[in-house]
Amino acid sequence: MNQDRRNLLLALSALAGGTVLRPLLPSTFAQAAPVDAIGPKLKRDEIDDQIDKGIVYLRSKQHQNGWIGDNENYRSALTGLSVLAMLAVGHQPSDKSPEGESIRRAITFLLRPENQSDEGYFGRVDGSNMYGHGIVTLLLAELAGMGIDEAHDKLVLQRLHKAIDLTLRSQAVKKDQQYQGGWRYQPESRGSDLSISVWQVMALRSAKNAGIEVPAGAIDSAVAYLRGSYRSDRNGRGRFLELQAGFTYTPGGRPTFSSASAGMLAMQVCGQYDAEEVKGTGEWLMAMHNKLSVNEQYFYYGTYYYAQAMYQHGGKFAEHGRREVARILAPQQQKDGSWPRSEAGPVYTTGLAVLSLSVKYHYLPIYQR
């Protein structure tokens, strides 16, 4: 992390009345690359044009009170996802641009006290549950110290501290052994699944990058849960019998494109870049999904996890993932800049598509190798 940003966060945390922020470096976490290590400015190409059209579409669908789905639900979650998409392609809240104004309006909405419960929960008011809570918490962690003004930064940290505390308390709920360490739809849930858990570990990792203390035990527990969701038989010595395998939505299930990609990314976010489960899933995705198809179940959020996980894996996996994501998403974009609707509407699919294509930039720390 940039030292000036770290110092600012330390000072603001004290002003916010929260625990003094201090960087925690558990062995399970790798350090994100500094933003100034992104490299030379990339030349524009068709992907940039698709991203620009997607951002224009998202802005066109913004309401005074954020973004909403087709059924008026998920307002906080869709607002958080849309802002993450804008940040991921280089727009910032301090920009004197239409995009900067959109981000500022969205943040002002999300920081309203009625959008977060007294316990710190973001997912109850808009019906997005822990899924939306993870998205909004990740966004706040990425926004920490971006500097619209001091009062704004102080409020972001206040909301973020409460949200992280809720995430940690939810993980600590006593569950059956196979579910311990993960998260499900409600803070008090006694089950766990990958779709919910991946957003929580991304939020924890991002908060840690921002200097917030994240207990090493919480990360170790999350890794244990993720390992239990990996589908491969073992021999008497505990070695995997299948060199190509994947993560499952819940322990004991079968891997799918989206669950395998989500589990792979979650492990990487927890610092397990070289884990056998990550290597096995990378090979499984290459072998079983050499050519992506829009017929994949939960195609858009699976593609988002896939794009980020393959990039993190590097080498031939990163190149293959980048090429496949660009190939499959380009023809799906509509004339208005959106991607086809899913059960949560086109704002959801467009935000995920932009985030999938944003791998070429890796502006946000959470998306850096």
Number of C-alpha atoms within 10 A of each C-alpha: 15 10 8 10 15 19 15 16 24 20 13 24 24 14 16 18 11 15 12 17 23 17 17 15 16 15 12 17 20 17 15 18 16 14 14 9 10 14 8 7 7 10 6 8 8 10 17 17 12 21 25 16 20 25 23 16 20 26 20 12 13 17 14 11 15 23 26 22 18 13 10 11 16 24 24 30 29 26 31 27 25 29 29 25 25 26 22 24 22 14 21 22 22 15 15 10 12 12 22 18 16 25 26 18 17 23 22 15 17 24 18 11 10 11 18 20 14 11 10 20 26 30 26 18 16 18 17 21 20 28 23 28 33 28 26 28 31 27 25 28 28 20 25 25 24 16 16 14 10 14 12 17 21 23 19 25 28 20 22 26 24 19 28 25 15 19 23 19 13 20 27 18 17 14 16 11 11 18 23 21 27 30 32 22 20 19 21 15 16 19 21 25 21 26 23 23 26 28 23 29 26 25 28 28 27 26 28 21 25 26 24 25 19 22 14 15 12 18 25 17 16 25 24 18 24 31 19 19 27 27 22 18 11 11 8 6 6 8 12 17 11 13 15 21 26 30 31 26 22 21 20 13 13 17 22 20 24 26 29 31 29 31 32 32 28 28 26 25 29 22 20 19 23 11 13 15 27 28 17 21 26 23 18 20 23 18 12 13 14 13 15 19 14 12 7 14 13 15 17 24 22 21 29 25 25 30 28 28 31 25 24 20 21 14 10 12 19 20 13 17 27 21 13 19 21 17 14 15 21 15 9 14 18 14 9 12 19 25 26 15 15 15 11 16 16 19 28 27 23 29 29 23 28 28 27 27 25 26 25 15 16 21 20 21 19 22 21 20 19
